[in-house]
């Protein structure tokens, strides 16, 4: 098989299960009925199945260990300066209301003899965000995954996100942005953190 065409485990996990779709769809149909909808009208006939498939996609991260993704592309390299992958788009579901929150993730690490493919950092963000989450936990999980797998001199993660549970319901503050950060190792020094922040905010 052409390696470029090979389906990776984290891609397979995105495809909905027919068995799970069959179990979830009636629950969605019942929910629509309880909300007062006519589930037999044309526009809603296939909605339960569509929602069942969509929910499986939006939570496919449960099926994958993100550390396996990092391990799939680890290389020995004598490089000990900061590696930054910034502006990684992400979408997740808040576990409190199951409404979306989304934004940008910025990741930095300082290697200690090992590096990983840059796309794998984005994969880690993708996998961990495709679960029911809170922003604070997501920040820490990304940091921990990179630290425990690559064992670098330090890791720092910053997330900037908008939360639909805050914008379209509740307090309804449309332009609010929540920022979280977590760090290990050399990033515990203010100078290193400031360097990272300055690099992710340049040209903004």
C-alpha positions in Angstrom: 0.0 0.0 0.0 1.2 3.5 -0.8 2.3 5.0 2.5 0.8 8.3 1.6 -2.6 6.6 1.2 -2.4 4.5 4.3 -5.2 5.3 6.8 -3.7 6.0 10.2 -5.4 4.8 13.5 -6.4 8.3 14.4 -8.1 8.7 11.0 -10.0 5.4 11.4 -11.4 6.6 14.7 -13.2 9.5 13.0 -15.5 7.1 11.1 -18.8 6.6 12.9 -19.7 3.1 14.2 -22.9 1.8 12.6 -23.8 0.0 15.9 -23.3 3.1 18.0 -25.2 5.3 15.5 -28.1 2.8 15.8 -28.1 3.2 19.6 -27.7 6.9 19.7 -30.2 7.9 17.0 -33.3 6.9 19.0 -32.1 8.9 22.0 -31.8 12.0 19.8 -35.2 11.4 18.4 -36.7 11.1 21.9 -35.0 14.3 22.9 -36.5 16.2 19.9 -39.9 14.8 20.9 -39.5 16.0 24.5 -38.6 19.5 23.2 -41.9 19.6 21.3 -40.7 18.9 17.8 -42.5 16.9 15.2 -39.8 14.3 14.5 -41.8 13.1 11.4 -41.5 16.3 9.5 -39.2 16.2 6.5 -36.4 18.4 7.9 -36.0 16.2 11.0 -36.4 12.7 9.5 -32.7 12.1 9.3 -31.6 14.5 12.1 -31.2 11.8 14.8 -28.8 9.8 12.6 -26.9 12.9 11.6 -26.5 14.0 15.2 -25.4 10.5 16.3 -22.7 10.6 13.7 -21.7 14.1 14.4 -21.3 13.4 18.1 -19.1 10.5 17.4 -16.8 12.7 15.3 -16.7 15.4 17.9 -15.7 13.0 20.6 -13.5 10.6 18.6 -10.5 11.6 20.8 -11.5 9.0 23.4 -10.4 6.3 21.0 -6.8 7.4 20.7 -3.9 7.7 23.0 -2.2 11.0 22.0 1.2 9.9 23.3 1.1 7.1 20.6 0.9 9.9 18.0 4.0 11.6 19.4 5.9 8.3 19.6 5.2 7.6 15.9 7.6 10.4 14.9 10.3 10.8 17.6 13.8 11.7 16.4 17.1 12.1 18.2 18.4 15.6 17.6 21.0 17.8 19.3 18.8 20.9 19.6 18.1 22.6 22.8 16.3 25.9 21.8 12.7 26.6 21.9 10.4 24.9 19.5 7.0 26.7 19.0 3.9 25.6 17.2 1.4 28.5 17.5 -2.1 29.3 16.3 -3.3 25.7 16.3 -7.0 25.8 15.6 -9.1 23.6 17.9 -12.8 22.9 18.5 -14.1 21.1 21.6 -17.3 20.5 23.5 -17.8 21.9 27.0 -18.6 19.1 29.4 -21.0 21.3 31.4 -23.5 22.1 28.6 -22.1 20.2 25.6 -21.8 23.4 23.7 -18.7 24.2 21.6 -15.7 26.2 22.7 -13.0 26.9 20.2 -9.9 29.0 19.6 -6.1 28.8 19.3 -3.5 26.7 21.1 0.1 27.7 21.3 2.7 25.1 22.3 6.4 25.4 23.1 8.9 22.9 24.2 12.7 22.8 24.7 14.1 19.5 23.5 16.4 17.3 25.6 17.8 15.2 22.8 14.5 14.2 21.3 12.2 16.1 18.9 8.9 15.1 17.3 7.3 15.9 13.9 5.6 19.4 14.1 2.3 18.0 12.8 2.2 15.6 15.8 1.9 18.5 18.2 -1.2 19.6 16.3 -2.5 16.0 16.3 -2.2 15.9 20.1 -4.2 19.1 20.4 -6.8 17.7 18.0 -7.2 14.3 19.8 -7.4 15.8 23.3 -9.9 18.5 22.2 -12.2 15.9 20.6 -13.5 14.9 24.0 -15.9 16.5 26.4 -13.6 19.0 28.0 -13.0 22.1 30.1 -10.3 24.5 28.9 -8.2 24.3 32.0 -8.0 20.5 31.8 -7.3 20.6 28.1 -4.3 22.9 28.7 -2.8 20.6 31.3 -3.4 17.4 29.3 -1.6 18.8 26.2 1.3 19.9 28.5 1.5 16.5 30.3 1.3 14.5 27.1 4.3 16.3 25.6 6.3 16.3 28.8 5.8 12.7 29.6 6.4 11.4 26.1 9.3 13.5 24.9 10.8 14.3 28.3 12.0 17.8 27.2 13.6 20.4 29.4 10.2 22.1 29.6 6.8 22.6 28.0 4.4 25.5 27.9 0.9 25.6 26.6 -1.4 28.6 26.2 -5.0 28.4 25.0 -7.2 31.3 23.9 -10.8 30.3 23.5 -14.4 31.5 23.0 -17.1 29.6 24.8 -20.6 29.2 23.4 -22.0 28.4 26.8 -21.0 31.9 27.8 -21.8 33.7 24.6 -25.2 32.2 23.4 -26.7 31.4 26.8 -26.2 32.5 30.4 -24.4 35.8 30.7 -24.3 36.2 26.8 -21.1 38.1 26.5 -20.4 37.8 22.8 -16.7 38.9 22.6 -15.3 37.4 25.8 -12.1 35.3 25.4 -10.7 33.0 28.0 -6.9 32.4 28.3 -5.3 29.5 30.2 -1.7 28.5 30.5 0.4 25.7 32.0 4.1 25.0 32.0 6.9 22.7 33.3 10.7 22.7 33.7 12.6 25.7 32.3 9.4 27.6 31.6 9.0 28.0 35.4 11.4 30.9 35.0 9.7 34.2 34.1 12.3 35.1 31.5 11.6 31.9 29.4 7.9 32.3 29.7 8.2 36.0 28.6 10.2 34.9 25.6 7.5 32.4 24.6 4.7 35.0 25.0 6.6 37.6 23.0 7.1 35.1 20.1 3.4 34.0 20.0 2.2 37.6 20.0 4.5 39.0 17.4 2.8 40.3 14.2 -0.6 40.2 15.9 
